[in-house]
Amino acid sequence: NAGVMQNPRHLVRRRGQEARLRCSPMKGHSHVYWYRQLPEEGLKFMVYLQKENIIDESGMPKERFSAEFPKEGPSILRIQQVVRGDSAAYFCASSLAGSNYGYTFGSGTRLTVV
Amino acid sequence: DQQVKQNSPSLSVQEGRISILNCDYTNSMFDYFLWYKKYPAEGPTFLISISSIKDKNEDGRFTVFLNKSAKHLSLHIVPSQPGDSAVYFCAASDRSNDMRFGAGTRLTVKP
């Protein structure tokens, strides 16, 4: 199954540590999207990337959060100096070329900040 | 700024009856709409979509209706089955290609 792979599935970090979430898109997909789901809330758009480019980061918090999708390797969502409010499920999706083809989602990374 | 709204957080229906999930949007630039289904501890999976040039799209037990003038879409599931119990997300996109999701509706189909 060459679907969207996210790792780790579960990540526990202490306040102030860094969290790195990885996403390998489906084979052939060059568009990657990150979403966050807070407890009891829907999916909130964070960032849209193509290879080596950030296309739309309007949903990213201004501080501590960054994302990249290098030419080689997975997309990385990085959260520096995590706080309890960062605890959430983070989903990555990929697509061939835009949302009209539909997104394929990974199973998510559940981040818990203690 | 919630551009896609699902005002019903939950819905419960009897097996065999129709489930109707509703979604409203505010951005008139949206031209493509999708429904995703999500089980616990899994990522959302694509269910059905509709382009703004249509007002209905049907796929088996699932039908999506779009009312552009009201900026409203709905998902009909008939007949509902217990395996349909999940959280359903409405999503919309414009030419920028990134998608906005509603808060989700938890559907419970009782046997």
Interface residues (C-beta under 8 A of the other chain):
Chain A: V4 Q6 H31 Y33 Y35 E41 G42 L43 K44 F45 Y48 I55 D56 F91 A93 S95 A97 G98 S99 N100 G102 Y103 T104 F105 G106 S107 G108
Chain B: Q6 Y32 L34 Y36 A41 E42 G43 P44 T45 F46 S49 S51 F89 A91 S93 S96 N97 D98 M99 R100 F101 G102 A103 G104
